[in-house]
Amino acid sequence: MALPSLFRERLEQMEDTRNHRLSLLQKIASRKFAISSLKAQMDSLDSNYDHILQQIRVSKNEVEELEELEKQKESFYGLERHKMERFLAQVENFVVDCQMQVQELRNKINELKAIFVEVKANNEHLNGSEIAAAELRKSVLSAAKENLDRSLASNYQIRTQLQKQLHSLLSEKNKESFASCVNK
């Protein structure tokens, strides 16, 4: 009877060994599954990292483009501001010139009036040649006055045109400034 008991012991050992191996195989399978799961998570994280890195590169390029556009805009507005300042200086010089011409015209008109009053007062005392010279002087001064009147009218027209151009430029600048603010 010792043989069956030995045999049974041996069967139990084999059964224990088999159960132990099955347990180890289950643990190995479980670990392999955990490793596969972790590898999948790592692959997913790598993919997300690559995607985010690409988005950062795109964003960086967009920022660089926007910075370049901002530099171009500042350069453009600097040039336009300089042109505007030159134009305003020209307008101011033109206004000063017009004012000086108007003052000259007023002075000549006053001079003509004084000469005319003097001619009237001395009309009785003048002889024929003096009257002719005075009339010639009067016609020359009248022609000069007419020329100055035409020049003054032309200057006023030019001044009005320059004011319209200035107003137009300022309106365009304001529209561009507004448009650039809206586009941001």
Number of C-alpha atoms within 10 A of each C-alpha: 6 7 8 9 10 11 12 12 12 12 12 12 12 12 12 12 12 12 12 12 12 12 12 12 12 12 12 12 12 12 12 12 12 12 12 12 12 12 12 12 12 12 12 12 12 12 12 12 12 12 12 12 12 12 12 12 12 12 12 12 12 12 12 12 12 13 12 12 12 12 12 12 13 12 12 12 15 12 12 14 13 12 12 16 12 12 15 15 12 13 17 13 12 16 16 12 13 18 14 12 17 17 12 13 19 14 12 17 16 12 13 17 12 12 15 16 12 11 18 12 11 12 14 9 11 14 10 9 9 13 16 12 11 17 14 12 14 16 12 12 16 15 12 15 17 13 13 18 15 12 15 17 12 13 19 14 12 15 17 12 12 17 14 12 13 16 12 12 14 13 12 12 16 12 12 13 13 11 11 11 9 8 7 6
